[in-house]
Amino acid sequence: MIQRLIGLLVLLAIFCTGFGHASGKPKTQHGTENLQQGETPPTGTMPTPQLNTYFRTFKTDHLGQIFMSGALNIEAFNKVNIEIIQWPRVPVNMTVLCNMGKITGQTLAQTVGQFPLESAAQIHTFDVVGPEFSVVLTGGPAETDVPLQAWVFLSKGSPQQAHTPPIGSTVAPQLITYFRTFRTDHLGQISMSGILNIEAFSKVDIEIAQWPQAPVNMTVLCNMGKITGQTLAQNVGHFPLGTAAQIHTFDVVGPEFVVVLTGGPPDTEVSLQAWVFLH
């Protein structure tokens, strides 16, 4: 009798403890799964850099405004870069407003940058301090066509400003070397690097020298922006070609990068030692 009573008690204990966690996952008192909440995001959650282009003619509304970009979701990025010009040039005076904050639905936003619409190419960069971003042009004449060339590049920016990415989500650093003799074209130019896609990186480093030394005076131009297809780019650095070794570093504020040498004699051989490091 005592043995049967002990057996019933053991069976009752198994029922009480065994079926409370039938799924094999720990539960809270409310029955929801108690998932691990770490700061490291799961693999593949880091966003791909995003390029939005606006190469077309816009018409101002009855108040002389152009809502160029609409509301862009930027919450997954660290940097917003924009370049915009009138092209072909038209005599329209307008102001470019860059707004950030809550723009869709119930709105509350701040103007983080404003500048006149011109024909000079300049890249403007903003830290992401809100979930949405929009570009609005104001102050123009009503119901008027305004041709624009513009792009907005959303990127992760400097790695010091981002959380540590998950394993396998970052792009491997890329080294491109140019240790050879180039020939200038009929205008005395050398398109050394070709167009490099840099949108997945944060920094561009370049070192270039004449070697062996040749008495050729040329200027090195480093351009960044939208360079393939419909183009709109800015010269982010220029310096004389010499024999002294110096590394030049640029933050990535656009999707593409190119190195061009200008000012040399036409159809002339120029020996170069150079590299570009993307990381």
Secondary structure, DSSP 4 states (H G I P E B T S, - for coil): -HHHHHHHHHHHHHHHHHGGGTTSS-B-TTS-B-----SSPPTT-SPPPEEEEEEEEEE--TTS-EE-S--EE-TT-SEEEEEEEESS--S---EEEEEEEE-SSS-EEEEEEEEE--SS---EEEE--SSEEEEEEES--TT-EEEEEEEEEEE---GGGSPPPPTT-SPPPEEEEEEEEEE--TTS-EE-S--EE-TT-SEEEEEEEESS------EEEEEEEE-SSS-EEEEEEEEE--SS--EEEEE--SSEEEEEEES--TT-EEEEEEEEEE-
